[in-house]
Structure formats: C-alpha cells, structure tokens
C-alpha cells in the first residue's frame, strides 16, 4: 500500500443464535467452536472495534480519537457512566 491510503480495520465477533443452534445441531465446526462456552453468551449479539488507518511513509497512523479496546479500558469507561 502506498502512503496516503486510508482503510478501515473492523475486527469483530458476532453471536447469531439461530446460526449457533443450527451448527450445534448439525455438529458443524466443532474443531473451532466450543459450544459449551458459546451457548453461555449466545444472547450477547456482538461487538466490532473500528479504526480508520492511514498508511504513512514509516508505517501507519490511527485516525481519530482513541477508543477503549482492552477489557480494563472498556470496564473503566462503563463504570464512569454508572
């Protein structure tokens, strides 16, 4: 990529109850999914962390205000809103 290119990085995890139930019933992807643990969080829905990143001469730079990403950062932010 060339300097000046901007892209969005969107890692996320999504829990789709209907799909989880279907895959578990069909015994699909059991080598990748621990259904015992997944079922405990089936109603979580999901989360995506999104950053806009610009390619620079020396690497990259995250654009915009930093957002909480670690468990500790998210919990601290949540406790401030209570």
N, C-alpha and C positions, 0 to 999 in steps of 0.2 A: 504494500500500500504506500501511496505517496503522501508526503506531508500535506496537511490541509484537509485530508479526507476525514469526514465525520461519520461515525456509526453509532448505533445504539446496541448496548450489551444488555440482554434481558434474561438472565438466568431465573428460573422459577421452578416451582413444584405445584402440581395441581392434583387434587383428590376429586375424582369423579365417581360418586357412589355407585351408579349404575354400571360403569365400566369395571370397577373393582369387584363388584358382585359377580358379573359375568365371567371375568377372568378367573376368579377364585373357583367358581362353579366348574369351569372348563379346565381347571388346573394349569392355566397358562402362566408362563413367565415365572414359575416358582423358583427358578435358579436366581432370579433377580429381585423378587418381591417377597418380603417376609410378611405374609398375610396376617399373621397374629398381631404384629405391630401396626400394620397399615389399618386394620379394622378399628383399632383404638382411636384413630384420627380421621376416620372416613368422612366425618361431617365438617372437617376443617376448611374445606374448599380449596384454598391455595394462596400463594403469595409470589410476587415477582419483584425482583430488585432491578431497577432500570437505571442505567447510566448512559449519558451521551459522552462519547470519547472522540477527541481529535488526534489524528496521527501527527506527530511532530518530527523534527529532524533527528531527535535523540530517542524517540520512543512514542509516548502518548501523554495526554493530559485529560483528566476527567473534567468535563464542563459542568458548571452549575454548583450549587451549594451541596456539600457532602451530606449524605443521608446515613442514618444508622444502619449497620449491616450485621454486627455481631449480636448474639443473644443478649449480652450485657448492655449494649447500646440501646437495643430495642426496649428491653425491660426498664432501663433508666428513663427513657422517653415516656413510656407508658405510665410509670409511677409519678412523673411530673404532671400528668394530665388528670390524675385522680383527685 
